[in-house]
Structures are given as C-alpha cells and as structure tokens.
Amino acid sequence: MQDVLAVVTVVVVGLMVGVEFAVAVFVNPILDRLPNDGGVEARSDGARVLGRVMPFWYIGSVVLGAVWSTLTWGDAGTSLVAAGAALLVVSVVMSILLLVPINSRVATWSLEGVPADWKQQVGRWDRFHYVRVGVIVLAFTLFAVALV
C-alpha cells in the first residue's frame, strides 16, 4: 500500500511539475510573442481553464504527500517526504496569496477590455510562477529521492 501511494504521489506531482514547467518555459513565452496582443485572450483562456483544474491538483498533491509522510513516519526517507509535502504547502500558500489574485483578473480579460498595464501584470505573475515552479520541482525531487 505504501509503495503504491509513493509511486502515485511521485507521478501526480511529477505531472503537475511538467505542466507548470511547460507553462513557465514554453507556453507563456510563445503566447507573449503572438502579434497584435493575441496572447491576451490566450492567457485569459488559460487562466480560466487551469484556474479550475490546478487547485484540485495542488491540494491533491499536498494530501498525497501528507498521507505518504504520515504512513511512513519514522522510516528512512520520511523526512524527505515531509519536507516535500511542506514545500507543496508553501506552493499552495504562494498560489493563494500571490498568483490567484492576478490569475483571477487575467481570466476576465479580452482584447476589448484589457487594462493598459496588462503586460506588467502578467510579467509579475510569471515571476511568481517561476519561483513556484522552483518550489514544486524541489518537492518533486525530494519525493523521487525518497522513493528510491
């Protein structure tokens, strides 16, 4: 049971890291290069779609990490799992305090109603997102090392 939970946790968190890394390194930079501010509507749509899915993915990852840590408490590697779960909690707090407020605004944008400072707002979101990606990559790494 514990081995299955460990593998499921690593896979779920690994997929989340992959999605968030792709958004940070590939998707958003591509959208930002679209002509005539075409990235505004694409980012808005992405904010709506991922804004509905990612909270469940993040919270689910925290729960998986916490359960894995609890079930293996006292075993070798538990400190790595607990640290990984704590980092996922940090990523959720970062999301709620820093990223979600911007994302909620972006989700309402269209080319006709985009604020004048939209590039600064998405730039700020991107900077916070890079930090969050670093945090979840570290959490994933700790989980993967604990699995070995």
DSSP file (Angstrom, degrees, kcal/mol; ACC not computed):
  #  RESIDUE AA STRUCTURE BP1 BP2  ACC     N-H-->O    O-->H-N    N-H-->O    O-->H-N    TCO  KAPPA ALPHA  PHI   PSI    X-CA   Y-CA   Z-CA
    1    1 A M     >        0   0    0      0, 0.0     4,-2.5     0, 0.0     5,-0.2   0.000 360.0 360.0 360.0 -46.8    0.0    0.0    0.0
    2    2 A Q  H  >  +     0   0    0      1,-0.2     4,-2.4     2,-0.2     5,-0.1   0.877 360.0  51.5 -65.4 -36.5    2.7    2.5    1.0
    3    3 A D  H  > S+     0   0    0      2,-0.2     4,-2.4     1,-0.2    -1,-0.2   0.911 110.6  48.1 -66.1 -41.1    4.7    1.7   -2.2
    4    4 A V  H  > S+     0   0    0      2,-0.2     4,-2.8     1,-0.2     5,-0.2   0.924 112.0  49.6 -63.9 -44.5    1.7    2.3   -4.4
    5    5 A L  H  X S+     0   0    0     -4,-2.5     4,-2.6     1,-0.2    -2,-0.2   0.904 110.6  50.9 -60.2 -42.3    0.9    5.6   -2.5
    6    6 A A  H  X S+     0   0    0     -4,-2.4     4,-2.4     2,-0.2    -2,-0.2   0.931 112.6  44.9 -62.5 -46.1    4.6    6.6   -3.0
    7    7 A V  H  X S+     0   0    0     -4,-2.4     4,-2.6     2,-0.2     5,-0.2   0.929 113.5  49.9 -65.1 -44.8    4.5    5.9   -6.8
    8    8 A V  H  X S+     0   0    0     -4,-2.8     4,-2.9     1,-0.2     5,-0.2   0.913 111.6  49.7 -59.9 -42.8    1.1    7.6   -7.2
    9    9 A T  H  X S+     0   0    0     -4,-2.6     4,-2.7    -5,-0.2     5,-0.3   0.935 111.5  47.3 -62.4 -46.9    2.4   10.7   -5.3
   10   10 A V  H  X S+     0   0    0     -4,-2.4     4,-2.4     1,-0.2    -1,-0.2   0.901 114.9  46.6 -62.9 -40.5    5.5   10.9   -7.4
   11   11 A V  H  X S+     0   0    0     -4,-2.6     4,-2.6     2,-0.2     5,-0.2   0.942 114.3  46.2 -67.8 -46.9    3.6   10.5  -10.7
   12   12 A V  H  X S+     0   0    0     -4,-2.9     4,-1.9     1,-0.2    -2,-0.2   0.932 118.2  41.8 -62.6 -46.1    0.9   13.1   -9.7
   13   13 A V  H  X S+     0   0    0     -4,-2.7     4,-2.7    -5,-0.2    -1,-0.2   0.893 113.4  54.1 -69.0 -38.7    3.4   15.6   -8.5
   14   14 A G  H  X S+     0   0    0     -4,-2.4     4,-2.2    -5,-0.3    -2,-0.2   0.906 109.1  47.6 -61.9 -42.0    5.7   14.9  -11.5
   15   15 A L  H  X S+     0   0    0     -4,-2.6     4,-2.4     2,-0.2    -1,-0.2   0.899 111.3  51.3 -65.0 -39.9    2.9   15.6  -14.0
   16   16 A M  H  X S+     0   0    0     -4,-1.9     4,-2.7    -5,-0.2     5,-0.2   0.924 109.7  49.8 -62.6 -43.8    2.0   18.8  -12.1
   17   17 A V  H  X S+     0   0    0     -4,-2.7     4,-2.9     1,-0.2     5,-0.2   0.913 109.7  52.3 -60.2 -42.3    5.6   19.9  -12.3
   18   18 A G  H  X S+     0   0    0     -4,-2.2     4,-2.4     2,-0.2    -2,-0.2   0.918 111.2  45.8 -61.2 -44.5    5.7   19.1  -16.0
   19   19 A V  H  X S+     0   0    0     -4,-2.4     4,-2.3     2,-0.2    -2,-0.2   0.949 116.1  44.7 -63.3 -49.1    2.6   21.2  -16.7
   20   20 A E  H  X S+     0   0    0     -4,-2.7     4,-2.2     1,-0.2    -2,-0.2   0.872 113.4  50.5 -66.7 -36.7    3.7   24.1  -14.6
   21   21 A F  H  X S+     0   0    0     -4,-2.9     4,-2.9    -5,-0.2     5,-0.4   0.925 110.3  50.2 -64.4 -44.1    7.2   24.0  -16.1
   22   22 A A  H  X>S+     0   0    0     -4,-2.4     5,-2.6    -5,-0.2     4,-2.2   0.894 110.2  50.2 -62.1 -40.4    5.8   23.9  -19.6
   23   23 A V  I  <>S+     0   0    0     -4,-2.3     5,-2.3     3,-0.2    -1,-0.2   0.935 116.2  42.3 -61.7 -45.7    3.6   26.9  -18.9
   24   24 A A  I  <5S+     0   0    0     -4,-2.2    -2,-0.2    -5,-0.2    -1,-0.2   0.909 126.2  28.8 -68.7 -43.7    6.5   28.9  -17.5
   25   25 A V  I  <5S+     0   0    0     -4,-2.9    -3,-0.2    -5,-0.2    -2,-0.2   0.768 136.1   9.9 -95.5 -28.1    9.2   28.0  -20.1
   26   26 A F  I  X5S+     0   0    0     -4,-2.2     4,-2.0    -5,-0.4    -3,-0.2   0.784 119.3  47.6-118.6 -56.2    7.2   27.4  -23.3
   27   27 A V  I  ><S+     0   0    0     -5,-2.6     4,-2.7     1,-0.2     5,-0.2   0.959 113.6  41.8 -64.1 -57.6    3.6   28.3  -23.3
   28   28 A N  H  ><S+     0   0    0     -5,-2.3     4,-2.4     1,-0.2    -1,-0.2   0.900 114.4  51.1 -62.5 -41.4    3.6   31.8  -21.9
   29   29 A P  H  > S+     0   0    0      0, 0.0     4,-0.7     0, 0.0    -1,-0.2   0.895 112.1  48.4 -61.7 -35.8    6.7   33.0  -23.8
   30   30 A I  H >< S+     0   0    0     -4,-2.0     3,-1.0     1,-0.2     4,-0.3   0.938 111.6  49.2 -66.0 -45.7    5.1   31.7  -27.0
   31   31 A L  H >< S+     0   0    0     -4,-2.7     3,-1.4     1,-0.3     8,-0.3   0.874 105.9  57.4 -61.0 -37.0    1.8   33.5  -26.2
   32   32 A D  H 3< S+     0   0    0     -4,-2.4    -1,-0.3     1,-0.3    -2,-0.2   0.719 103.1  54.9 -67.8 -19.9    3.7   36.7  -25.4
   33   33 A R  T << S+     0   0    0     -3,-1.0    -1,-0.3    -4,-0.7    -2,-0.2   0.456  79.3 116.8 -92.6  -1.2    5.2   36.7  -28.9
   34   34 A L  S X  S-     0   0    0     -3,-1.4     3,-0.6    -4,-0.3     5,-0.4  -0.419  71.5-109.6 -66.2 141.6    1.8   36.5  -30.7
   35   35 A P  G >  S+     0   0    0      0, 0.0     3,-1.5     0, 0.0    -1,-0.1  -0.277  92.4  19.6 -71.9 158.3    1.1   39.5  -32.8
   36   36 A N  G 3  S-     0   0    0      1,-0.3    -2,-0.1     2,-0.1     0, 0.0   0.831 130.4 -64.6  55.8  39.1   -1.5   42.2  -32.0
   37   37 A D  G X> S+     0   0    0     -3,-0.6     3,-1.7    -5,-0.1     4,-0.5   0.798  87.0 152.8  56.6  30.7   -1.6   41.3  -28.4
   38   38 A G  H <>  +     0   0    0     -3,-1.5     4,-1.3     1,-0.3     3,-0.3   0.738  62.1  69.6 -61.0 -22.9   -3.1   37.8  -29.3
   39   39 A G  H 3> S+     0   0    0     -5,-0.4     4,-3.0    -8,-0.3    -1,-0.3   0.705  83.0  72.8 -68.9 -19.4   -1.6   36.4  -26.2
   40   40 A V  H <> S+     0   0    0     -3,-1.7     4,-2.3     2,-0.2    -1,-0.2   0.963 102.5  38.5 -60.9 -52.8   -4.1   38.4  -24.0
   41   41 A E  H  X S+     0   0    0     -4,-0.5     4,-2.5    -3,-0.3    -1,-0.2   0.870 116.7  52.0 -68.7 -35.1   -7.1   36.2  -25.0
   42   42 A A  H  X S+     0   0    0     -4,-1.3     4,-2.6     2,-0.2    -2,-0.2   0.922 111.8  45.8 -66.4 -43.2   -4.9   33.0  -24.9
   43   43 A R  H  X S+     0   0    0     -4,-3.0     4,-2.6     2,-0.2    -2,-0.2   0.894 111.9  52.9 -65.1 -38.1   -3.7   33.8  -21.4
   44   44 A S  H  X S+     0   0    0     -4,-2.3     4,-1.9    -5,-0.3    -2,-0.2   0.927 111.0  45.6 -62.4 -44.9   -7.2   34.7  -20.3
   45   45 A D  H  X S+     0   0    0     -4,-2.5     4,-2.7     1,-0.2     5,-0.2   0.921 113.2  50.2 -64.6 -43.3   -8.5   31.3  -21.6
   46   46 A G  H  X>S+     0   0    0     -4,-2.6     4,-2.5     1,-0.2     5,-0.5   0.883 107.9  53.8 -60.7 -39.0   -5.6   29.5  -19.9
   47   47 A A  H  X5S+     0   0    0     -4,-2.6     4,-1.2     1,-0.2    -1,-0.2   0.890 112.1  45.0 -63.4 -39.3   -6.3   31.3  -16.7
   48   48 A R  H  X5S+     0   0    0     -4,-1.9     4,-0.8     2,-0.2    -2,-0.2   0.946 118.5  40.9 -69.3 -48.3   -9.9   30.2  -16.7
   49   49 A V  H >X5S+     0   0    0     -4,-2.7     4,-1.3     1,-0.2     3,-0.9   0.970 123.2  36.6 -67.0 -55.3   -9.1   26.5  -17.7
   50   50 A L  H 3X5S+     0   0    0     -4,-2.5     4,-2.8     1,-0.2    -1,-0.2   0.812 109.5  65.2 -70.5 -27.9   -6.1   26.0  -15.5
   51   51 A G  H 3<<S+     0   0    0     -4,-1.2    -1,-0.2    -5,-0.5    -2,-0.2   0.753 106.1  44.3 -64.0 -23.3   -7.6   28.1  -12.7
   52   52 A R  H << S+     0   0    0     -3,-0.9     4,-0.4    -4,-0.8    -1,-0.2   0.810 122.0  35.8 -86.6 -32.4  -10.4   25.5  -12.4
   53   53 A V  H >X S+     0   0    0     -4,-1.3     4,-1.5     2,-0.1     3,-0.8   0.899 105.1  62.8 -89.2 -45.9   -8.1   22.4  -12.5
   54   54 A M  H 3X S+     0   0    0     -4,-2.8     4,-3.2     1,-0.2     5,-0.3   0.800  93.0  61.7 -62.2 -34.7   -4.9   23.3  -10.7
   55   55 A P  H 3> S+     0   0    0      0, 0.0     4,-2.5     0, 0.0     5,-0.3   0.925 108.3  45.0 -57.3 -40.9   -6.4   24.0   -7.2
   56   56 A F  H <> S+     0   0    0     -3,-0.8     4,-2.6    -4,-0.4    -2,-0.2   0.890 114.0  49.8 -67.3 -38.3   -7.5   20.3   -7.1
   57   57 A W  H  X S+     0   0    0     -4,-1.5     4,-2.0     2,-0.2    -1,-0.2   0.921 113.9  44.4 -66.5 -44.7   -4.2   19.2   -8.4
   58   58 A Y  H  X S+     0   0    0     -4,-3.2     4,-2.2     2,-0.2    -2,-0.2   0.954 117.5  43.3 -65.3 -49.9   -2.2   21.2   -5.9
   59   59 A I  H  X S+     0   0    0     -4,-2.5     4,-2.7    -5,-0.3    -2,-0.2   0.914 113.5  52.6 -63.5 -42.2   -4.4   20.3   -2.9
   60   60 A G  H  X S+     0   0    0     -4,-2.6     4,-2.6    -5,-0.3    -1,-0.2   0.886 108.9  50.5 -59.2 -39.1   -4.5   16.6   -4.0
   61   61 A S  H  X S+     0   0    0     -4,-2.0     4,-2.6     2,-0.2    -1,-0.2   0.899 109.7  49.9 -66.3 -41.3   -0.7   16.6   -4.2
   62   62 A V  H  X S+     0   0    0     -4,-2.2     4,-2.7     2,-0.2    -2,-0.2   0.935 111.8  48.7 -61.4 -45.7   -0.4   18.1   -0.7
   63   63 A V  H  X S+     0   0    0     -4,-2.7     4,-2.8     2,-0.2     5,-0.3   0.934 111.4  49.1 -61.3 -46.7   -2.8   15.4    0.6
   64   64 A L  H  X S+     0   0    0     -4,-2.6     4,-2.7     1,-0.2    -1,-0.2   0.934 113.4  46.8 -58.8 -45.8   -0.9   12.6   -1.1
   65   65 A G  H  X S+     0   0    0     -4,-2.6     4,-2.4     1,-0.2    -1,-0.2   0.896 113.3  48.7 -63.2 -40.2    2.4   13.9    0.3
   66   66 A A  H  X S+     0   0    0     -4,-2.7     4,-2.5     2,-0.2    -2,-0.2   0.910 113.1  46.7 -67.0 -42.1    0.9   14.3    3.8
   67   67 A V  H  X S+     0   0    0     -4,-2.8     4,-2.8     2,-0.2     5,-0.2   0.929 112.9  49.6 -66.1 -44.4   -0.6   10.8    3.8
   68   68 A W  H  X S+     0   0    0     -4,-2.7     4,-1.5    -5,-0.3    -2,-0.2   0.930 112.8  47.6 -58.5 -45.7    2.6    9.3    2.5
   69   69 A S  H  < S+     0   0    0     -4,-2.4    -2,-0.2    -5,-0.2    -1,-0.2   0.904 113.2  48.1 -62.1 -42.8    4.6   11.1    5.2
   70   70 A T  H >< S+     0   0    0     -4,-2.5     3,-1.1     1,-0.2    -2,-0.2   0.912 110.9  49.8 -65.9 -43.7    2.2   10.0    7.9
   71   71 A L  H 3< S+     0   0    0     -4,-2.8    -1,-0.2     1,-0.2    -2,-0.2   0.774 117.8  39.8 -68.8 -25.5    2.1    6.3    6.9
   72   72 A T  T >< S+     0   0    0     -4,-1.5     3,-2.8    -5,-0.2    -1,-0.2   0.247  80.5 150.6-106.8  13.0    5.9    6.1    6.8
   73   73 A W  T <  S+     0   0    0     -3,-1.1     3,-0.1     1,-0.3    -3,-0.1  -0.189  71.8  17.1 -52.2 129.0    6.6    8.2    9.9
   74   74 A G  T 3  S+     0   0    0      1,-0.4    -1,-0.3     0, 0.0     2,-0.1   0.181 101.1 114.5  93.6 -16.5    9.8    7.0   11.5
   75   75 A D  S X  S-     0   0    0     -3,-2.8     3,-1.6     1,-0.1    -1,-0.4  -0.370  81.5 -82.7 -80.5 164.3   11.0    5.2    8.4
   76   76 A A  T 3  S+     0   0    0      1,-0.2    -1,-0.1     2,-0.1     0, 0.0  -0.453 117.5  23.8 -62.8 136.7   14.1    6.1    6.4
   77   77 A G  T 3> S+     0   0    0     -2,-0.1     4,-1.9    -3,-0.1     3,-0.4   0.312  84.8 115.4  90.7  -8.8   13.2    8.8    3.9
   78   78 A T  H <> S+     0   0    0     -3,-1.6     4,-3.0     1,-0.2     5,-0.2   0.875  72.9  57.2 -62.6 -35.6   10.3   10.2    5.8
   79   79 A S  H  > S+     0   0    0     -4,-0.3     4,-2.2     1,-0.2    -1,-0.2   0.868 105.9  50.9 -64.3 -33.9   12.0   13.5    6.4
   80   80 A L  H  > S+     0   0    0     -3,-0.4     4,-2.4     2,-0.2    -1,-0.2   0.920 112.2  46.1 -66.4 -43.3   12.4   13.9    2.6
   81   81 A V  H  X S+     0   0    0     -4,-1.9     4,-2.7     2,-0.2    -2,-0.2   0.921 113.3  49.2 -65.5 -44.0    8.7   13.2    2.1
   82   82 A A  H  X S+     0   0    0     -4,-3.0     4,-2.4     1,-0.2    -1,-0.2   0.901 112.0  48.7 -63.4 -40.4    7.7   15.5    4.9
   83   83 A A  H  X S+     0   0    0     -4,-2.2     4,-2.2    -5,-0.2    -1,-0.2   0.901 111.4  50.2 -65.8 -40.1    9.9   18.3    3.5
   84   84 A G  H  X S+     0   0    0     -4,-2.4     4,-1.9     2,-0.2    -2,-0.2   0.917 111.3  48.1 -62.7 -43.4    8.4   17.7    0.0
   85   85 A A  H  X S+     0   0    0     -4,-2.7     4,-1.9     1,-0.2    -2,-0.2   0.899 110.3  52.4 -64.2 -40.0    4.9   17.9    1.4
   86   86 A A  H  X S+     0   0    0     -4,-2.4     4,-2.2     1,-0.2    -1,-0.2   0.893 107.6  51.9 -63.0 -39.3    5.8   21.1    3.3
   87   87 A L  H  X S+     0   0    0     -4,-2.2     4,-2.2     1,-0.2    -1,-0.2   0.876 106.8  53.1 -64.9 -36.5    7.1   22.6    0.1
   88   88 A L  H  X S+     0   0    0     -4,-1.9     4,-1.9     2,-0.2    -1,-0.2   0.880 106.9  52.3 -65.3 -36.1    3.9   21.8   -1.6
   89   89 A V  H  X S+     0   0    0     -4,-1.9     4,-2.5     2,-0.2    -2,-0.2   0.923 108.0  51.7 -62.8 -42.7    2.1   23.6    1.2
   90   90 A V  H  X S+     0   0    0     -4,-2.2     4,-2.8     1,-0.2    -2,-0.2   0.907 108.2  51.9 -58.0 -42.0    4.3   26.6    0.5
   91   91 A S  H  X S+     0   0    0     -4,-2.2     4,-2.2     1,-0.2    -1,-0.2   0.863 109.5  49.2 -65.4 -34.8    3.4   26.4   -3.1
   92   92 A V  H  X S+     0   0    0     -4,-1.9     4,-2.6     2,-0.2    -2,-0.2   0.921 111.9  47.9 -68.7 -43.7   -0.3   26.5   -2.3
   93   93 A V  H  X S+     0   0    0     -4,-2.5     4,-2.7     2,-0.2     5,-0.3   0.924 112.2  50.0 -62.7 -44.2    0.1   29.5    0.1
   94   94 A M  H  X>S+     0   0    0     -4,-2.8     4,-3.0    -5,-0.2     5,-1.2   0.925 110.9  50.7 -57.4 -44.7    2.1   31.3   -2.7
   95   95 A S  I  <>S+     0   0    0     -4,-2.2     5,-3.5     3,-0.2     4,-0.3   0.943 113.1  43.8 -59.4 -49.6   -0.6   30.5   -5.1
   96   96 A I  I  <5S+     0   0    0     -4,-2.6    -1,-0.2     1,-0.2    -2,-0.2   0.912 123.1  35.6 -64.6 -43.9   -3.4   31.8   -2.9
   97   97 A L  I  <5S+     0   0    0     -4,-2.7    -2,-0.2    -5,-0.2    -1,-0.2   0.842 134.2  15.0 -81.8 -33.9   -1.6   35.0   -1.8
   98   98 A L  I  X5S+     0   0    0     -4,-3.0     4,-0.6    -5,-0.3    -3,-0.2   0.831 127.7  32.6-112.2 -45.1    0.4   35.9   -5.0
   99   99 A L  I  ><S+     0   0    0     -5,-1.2     4,-3.0    -4,-0.3     5,-0.2   0.891 107.1  59.4 -91.1 -41.6   -0.8   34.2   -8.1
  100  100 A V  H  ><S+     0   0    0     -5,-3.5     4,-2.9     1,-0.2     5,-0.2   0.893 101.7  55.0 -60.4 -42.5   -4.5   33.6   -7.8
  101  101 A P  H  > S+     0   0    0      0, 0.0     4,-1.2     0, 0.0    -1,-0.2   0.923 114.7  40.2 -58.1 -41.4   -5.4   37.3   -7.4
  102  102 A I  H  X S+     0   0    0     -4,-0.6     4,-2.6    -3,-0.2     3,-0.3   0.936 114.8  52.5 -69.4 -45.7   -3.6   38.1  -10.7
  103  103 A N  H  X S+     0   0    0     -4,-3.0     4,-2.2     1,-0.2    -1,-0.2   0.869 105.3  55.6 -58.2 -38.3   -4.9   35.0  -12.4
  104  104 A S  H  < S+     0   0    0     -4,-2.9     4,-0.4    -5,-0.2    -1,-0.2   0.878 110.3  45.2 -64.6 -37.1   -8.5   35.9  -11.4
  105  105 A R  H >< S+     0   0    0     -4,-1.2     3,-1.5    -3,-0.3     4,-0.4   0.933 111.4  52.1 -69.2 -45.4   -8.1   39.3  -13.1
  106  106 A V  H >< S+     0   0    0     -4,-2.6     3,-1.6     1,-0.3    -2,-0.2   0.864 100.3  63.7 -59.2 -36.9   -6.5   37.8  -16.2
  107  107 A A  T 3< S+     0   0    0     -4,-2.2    -1,-0.3     1,-0.3    -2,-0.2   0.703 102.3  50.4 -62.1 -19.8   -9.4   35.3  -16.6
  108  108 A T  T <  S+     0   0    0     -3,-1.5    -1,-0.3    -4,-0.4    -2,-0.2   0.496  89.4 110.9 -96.2  -4.3  -11.7   38.2  -17.2
  109  109 A W    <   +     0   0    0     -3,-1.6     2,-0.3    -4,-0.4     5,-0.1  -0.350  34.6 168.7 -77.8 150.5   -9.7   39.9  -19.9
  110  110 A S    >   -     0   0    0     -2,-0.1     3,-0.9   -66,-0.1     4,-0.4  -0.910  51.7 -98.7-141.9 168.7  -10.5   40.2  -23.6
  111  111 A L  T 3  S+     0   0    0     -2,-0.3     3,-0.5     1,-0.3    -2,-0.0   0.838 124.5  52.0 -59.8 -31.1   -8.8   42.3  -26.3
  112  112 A E  T 3  S+     0   0    0      1,-0.2    -1,-0.3    -3,-0.0    -3,-0.0   0.746 120.0  32.0 -76.9 -22.6  -11.6   44.9  -25.9
  113  113 A G  S <  S+     0   0    0     -3,-0.9    -1,-0.2     2,-0.0    -2,-0.2   0.063  80.2 134.9-125.5  26.9  -11.2   45.2  -22.1
  114  114 A V        -     0   0    0     -3,-0.5    -8,-0.0    -4,-0.4    -3,-0.0  -0.575  56.0-117.2 -79.2 136.9   -7.6   44.6  -21.4
  115  115 A P    >   -     0   0    0      0, 0.0     3,-1.5     0, 0.0     4,-0.2  -0.330  21.6-115.6 -70.1 157.0   -6.0   47.0  -18.9
  116  116 A A  T 3  S+     0   0    0      1,-0.3     3,-0.4     2,-0.1    -2,-0.1   0.816 115.2  49.5 -61.5 -31.7   -3.2   49.3  -20.0
  117  117 A D  T 3> S+     0   0    0      1,-0.2     4,-2.1     2,-0.1     3,-0.4   0.046  71.8 122.9 -97.4  26.9   -0.7   47.6  -17.7
  118  118 A W  H <> S+     0   0    0     -3,-1.5     4,-2.6     1,-0.2     5,-0.3   0.851  71.5  54.4 -60.0 -35.9   -1.6   44.0  -18.7
  119  119 A K  H  > S+     0   0    0     -3,-0.4     4,-1.9     1,-0.2    -1,-0.2   0.883 108.8  48.4 -67.2 -36.7    2.0   43.2  -19.7
  120  120 A Q  H  > S+     0   0    0     -3,-0.4     4,-2.2     2,-0.2    -1,-0.2   0.896 111.3  51.3 -68.0 -39.1    3.3   44.3  -16.3
  121  121 A Q  H  X S+     0   0    0     -4,-2.1     4,-2.3     2,-0.2    -2,-0.2   0.934 113.4  42.5 -64.3 -46.1    0.6   42.2  -14.5
  122  122 A V  H  X S+     0   0    0     -4,-2.6     4,-2.7     1,-0.2    -1,-0.2   0.836 112.0  56.2 -71.8 -29.2    1.4   39.0  -16.5
  123  123 A G  H  X S+     0   0    0     -4,-1.9     4,-2.1    -5,-0.3    -1,-0.2   0.905 108.3  47.2 -63.9 -40.7    5.1   39.7  -16.0
  124  124 A R  H  X S+     0   0    0     -4,-2.2     4,-2.3     2,-0.2     5,-0.2   0.925 112.0  50.2 -65.0 -44.6    4.6   39.8  -12.3
  125  125 A W  H  X S+     0   0    0     -4,-2.3     4,-2.7     1,-0.2    -2,-0.2   0.924 109.8  51.9 -58.4 -44.5    2.5   36.6  -12.4
  126  126 A D  H  X S+     0   0    0     -4,-2.7     4,-2.4     2,-0.2    -1,-0.2   0.909 108.1  50.6 -60.1 -43.5    5.3   35.0  -14.5
  127  127 A R  H  X S+     0   0    0     -4,-2.1     4,-1.5     2,-0.2    -1,-0.2   0.925 113.3  44.7 -62.8 -44.5    8.0   35.9  -11.9
  128  128 A F  H  X S+     0   0    0     -4,-2.3     4,-2.4     1,-0.2    -1,-0.2   0.898 111.9  54.4 -63.5 -39.3    5.9   34.5   -9.0
  129  129 A H  H  X S+     0   0    0     -4,-2.7     4,-2.9    -5,-0.2    -2,-0.2   0.882 102.8  55.6 -63.7 -39.4    5.2   31.4  -11.2
  130  130 A Y  H  X S+     0   0    0     -4,-2.4     4,-2.0     2,-0.2    -1,-0.2   0.915 110.0  46.7 -58.9 -42.6    9.0   30.8  -11.8
  131  131 A V  H  X S+     0   0    0     -4,-1.5     4,-2.1     2,-0.2    -2,-0.2   0.929 112.0  50.3 -64.6 -44.6    9.5   30.8   -8.0
  132  132 A R  H  X S+     0   0    0     -4,-2.4     4,-2.6     1,-0.2     5,-0.2   0.902 108.3  52.8 -61.7 -40.2    6.6   28.4   -7.5
  133  133 A V  H  X S+     0   0    0     -4,-2.9     4,-2.4     1,-0.2    -1,-0.2   0.916 107.9  51.5 -61.3 -41.9    7.9   26.1  -10.2
  134  134 A G  H  X S+     0   0    0     -4,-2.0     4,-2.0     1,-0.2    -1,-0.2   0.903 109.9  50.0 -59.5 -41.0   11.2   26.0   -8.4
  135  135 A V  H  X S+     0   0    0     -4,-2.1     4,-2.2     1,-0.2    -2,-0.2   0.928 113.5  43.7 -64.8 -45.8    9.5   25.1   -5.2
  136  136 A I  H  X S+     0   0    0     -4,-2.6     4,-2.6     2,-0.2    -1,-0.2   0.819 110.4  55.6 -74.6 -27.8    7.4   22.3   -6.7
  137  137 A V  H  X S+     0   0    0     -4,-2.4     4,-2.5    -5,-0.2    -1,-0.2   0.919 109.5  47.7 -64.4 -42.2   10.5   21.0   -8.6
  138  138 A L  H  X S+     0   0    0     -4,-2.0     4,-2.4    -5,-0.2    -2,-0.2   0.915 111.6  50.0 -64.0 -42.5   12.3   20.7   -5.3
  139  139 A A  H  X S+     0   0    0     -4,-2.2     4,-2.4     1,-0.2    -2,-0.2   0.934 111.7  48.7 -60.1 -46.0    9.3   19.0   -3.7
  140  140 A F  H  X S+     0   0    0     -4,-2.6     4,-2.8     1,-0.2    -2,-0.2   0.910 109.9  52.2 -60.0 -43.1    9.2   16.5   -6.6
  141  141 A T  H  X S+     0   0    0     -4,-2.5     4,-2.5     1,-0.2    -1,-0.2   0.911 109.2  49.2 -60.8 -43.6   12.9   15.9   -6.3
  142  142 A L  H  X S+     0   0    0     -4,-2.4     4,-2.2     2,-0.2    -1,-0.2   0.915 112.3  48.4 -62.7 -42.6   12.6   15.1   -2.6
  143  143 A F  H  X S+     0   0    0     -4,-2.4     4,-1.6     2,-0.2    -2,-0.2   0.927 112.0  49.2 -61.7 -45.0    9.7   12.7   -3.3
  144  144 A A  H  X S+     0   0    0     -4,-2.8     4,-1.0     1,-0.2    -2,-0.2   0.902 111.9  47.7 -64.3 -41.2   11.6   11.0   -6.0
  145  145 A V  H  < S+     0   0    0     -4,-2.5     3,-0.4     1,-0.2    -1,-0.2   0.889 110.7  52.3 -66.5 -38.6   14.7   10.6   -3.9
  146  146 A A  H  < S+     0   0    0     -4,-2.2    -1,-0.2     1,-0.2    -2,-0.2   0.811 104.4  57.7 -66.4 -28.7   12.6    9.2   -1.0
  147  147 A L  H  <        0   0    0     -4,-1.6    -1,-0.2     1,-0.2    -2,-0.2   0.810 360.0 360.0 -70.6 -30.1   11.1    6.7   -3.4
  148  148 A V     <        0   0    0     -4,-1.0    -1,-0.2    -3,-0.4    -2,-0.2   0.485 360.0 360.0 -72.1 360.0   14.5    5.2   -4.2
